[in-house]
């Protein structure tokens, strides 16, 4: 049996994640009290015939978060079964959550205690921080719509096969903030900027004209070589620590030219060395 534990902030997309897993053949349970998780696993493993080989369980602020500080202990009980288990945590920046709750007019689970919405969000973050810190895969849905989040979960959690660590390479623009839950951030704003070339400004790092422009600079080649060598040297060492997922973020000012070019190139180069790669351009419209 394979187990996926889905947790995260209210409004960050847990329902989308659970529906995506259900559509992929998982038996899904929403809002299970955290303390009941070991009992659920025991029951399912001891049921004959075994009806479900893939199970997903949602744990959130309604699920007995007072026990979240015991998350390590609870996971230790589950791990005794040597059960393939992944913890997915969904997060989102506070301003985006405030907007989502305002648009949907839904109540935050903790706001029923009389807390203002912003305070309820911060309290929930604190209550779930132990689960967040122990997550195998964390996804920041701040800049994603429903379809993008669904596809990200499919690419990073469902489609990954084999024993290799799943690696996401993403470009981004610093003007829109550094991606949350990233393992390595490479700042490439020191490189020549195609934005200042009027003919290149509306293009992206995927377009041939921008690629040719950047290929003319030795600094760009040196940056690529340095990042690629670093990843080749260090990815296997992290993998030895039983890491299942890694996120590598490459940022320029707007997330349109330099970071996109390097993310594309590094992804292509790593394909010769690694499996289970995903590529995302966060700010490329």
N, C-alpha and C positions, 0 to 999 in steps of 0.2 A: 504494500500500500504506500502511496505517495501522499504526503500531507503538505498543504500550503496554508500558512496562517496569515490572514490579511488584517492589517491594523492601520491606523492613521487618524488624521484629524477629521472631524466632522466637516463635510463639504469638500473634501479633497479628492473624492472619487472612489471610495470603497465600494459603493453599490455598483459602479461601472466595472470595477475589478472583479467583483463576485459574479456579475452577470457574464463577463467575458470568460471566466473560468468555467462557469456552468455550461456555456455554449460549447466549450472545448471538452466536455465530458466529465467534469468534476462534479461530485456530489457536494453541494454547498449548504452550509449552516450559517445563518446570520445571527449576530448578537448573542453568542454563547458566553456565559460567565467564564472568565479566565480560569477560575479554580476548578471548573468542571472538565477542562481540556484533557488532563491525564486519564480521567475516567472514560471519556468518550473514546480516546485512542484504544484503551484496554478493551472496551466493549466491541469496537469494530474489528480489532485484530483477533478476538476470540470468538467472533460469530462465524459459524460454519453453516452453509458455504459462505465465503467472504464475498459480500455483495458489491463492495465498492473498492476499486483499486486506486482511485484518485479522489481525495477529499480536501475541500477548502473550508476554512472556518474563519469567520469575521469576528474580531475582537476590537471593541472601541470603548468610548466613554460611557456607554450604557451597560457595559459587560463586566462590571465589577472592577473598575480601574483601581480600587483600593488594594487589589492584589497585584497590580503591575510591578510593584517593588519586589515581588516574589517571582518575577518572570524567569530569572536564571534557574531558580529552584524547580519551577514547573517544567522548563525545557529539559532540565536534567532527568526528570522522571520520564519524559517522552523519549529522550535519546537513549535510554536503557534498552529500548526495543530495536535500536539501530535502524530506525525508520527514516527513509529519505524525507527530510523536512526542510522547507524553505519559509522564511519569514519575509513578507512583503509589507513595507511601510509606505503609506502615501502621505505626502506633506504638501503644503501650499503656503504662500506668504500671506500675512495677516490682511493686508489691504485687499487682496483678491478674495479671500474668504468673506470679508465684510461685504464686498460687492455681491458675491454669490448669495449670501443669506438675504441681502436686501432685495435682490431680484426675484428670488423664489418665495420670499416671505415665510420661509420655514424657521422654526425655532431651534436654536442650538441646544443640545441636550443639557448642558450645564447652566444655561440661562434660566431654566425653570427654578433654579435655586435663588433667583433674584439678582443674579450677576448681570451687569451690562455685557453686551455681546463681545466687545473687545477683550474684556476681562475674562470672560468664559473661554475664549479662544486661547488666551495665554495660560489659563489654568489647565486646560486640556493638554497643551503642549508639555507642561511640567509633569502632569500625571502620566503621560505616555512616553516620557523621555527614556525610560529603561527599555521599553520595547523598541523604540526607535534606534537606540544605540546598539541593540542586538540584532537588528534586521540584516538579513542577507542581501536584500535589494531594497533600496529606497528610491522612490520616484517623486519628483517635484512636479506637480500638475499645474503650477501657477500659469504657465504660458500655453497650456494644452486645452484644446476643446475635447469633447467627449470622444470623437472619432480618433483623434491623435493619441489620447490616453489608452483607448482600447488597443490600438495598433502597437503602442509601446509595450503594453503588457504581453501581447502575443509574441512580439519580437524578443523580449528580454526574459520572459518567464516561461512561456509555453513552448515556443519554437526551439529553445536551446536544447541541443541533444549532445550526447557524449559526456565525457568527464572533464573537458576543458572548461576553464573559467569563462563565463560570458563577459564580453568587453563591449562597452558603449563608447564610441568616439563621437563627441559632439562639438560643433562650433557654436559660438555665442558672441554677443556684443556687450562689452562692459557697461555701455550706457543704459542697458536694460537690467543690469545686476548680474552678479556671479551666480551660476547655477548652484542650488543647494544640493547637498549630498553627492558631491563629486570627490573623487579620490586624488586626482592630479589636475591642477590648473596651469596651463601654459599661456603666458601673456606674450602676444606677438605684435603688440602695438608699436614696437620699435622698428618694424619693417616698413619699407616704402608703401605708401597708401594709394591705391588706385582711385580712391574717392576724389582725389584732387585733379584727376584727369577727366575732363568734362565728358569725353566720349565713353569712358569706362564707368562713370558714376552709376548709370542705371543698370549695369550688368552685375554679375556675381562671380564668385570664385570658381564657379562651374563653367563659365563661358571661356571660350578659347582665347579671346583677346586679353582678358584679365590674366589667364594662365601664362600667356606669352610675355606679358608685362612683368609679372613677378619672376619668371624664369630668367630674366635678364640681370637680376641682382644676386650677387654672391652671398649677401647677408641672408636672403631667403633660403638658399641652398644650405648654408651653415645651420640655420635654425632647424630646418627639416632634419638634417643629419644628427643634430644634437638631441632632438626630441626622440627620433627613431631609435638611436643607440641607447638612450636612457630607458625606453620602454622594453627593448629587447633584453637589456640587462636585468631589469627589475621586475617585470611581470612574472617570470618563473619563480622568483623568490617569494612574491606575495601568494602565488598559487600553492606553494609548499605549505603555507599556513592555512590551507583548506578554505581559502576564499572562493566564493562561488561567482561573484560579480565584481566588476571594476568599471568605474566611469572616468573617462579621460576627457577633459574640457579644454578647448583651445579658443582663446578669446582675442578679438581685436576691438576696435572702437564700436562699430555698428553691427558686427556679426554678419557681414555681407561679402567681403572680398578676401582679405588675408586669412582669416580663420577658416573660412569655407574651403579655400584652396588647400591649406595645410591639412585640414581634417580629411578631405577627400584623398589627398596623396598619402597620408599616413595610414588611412584605412586600406588603401590599395596595397601598400607595401607590407602591412601586417598580414594581409590575406595570404601572403607567401609563407608565413611562419605560423599562423594561428587559425583555429576554427572559432566558431561562435562569436563573430564580430557583428556589431550593429553600428549604423551611422545615422546621426541626426543633426540637422541644422536648426537650432532653436529659434533663431531670429531671422531666418531667411524666408521672406514672404513670396 
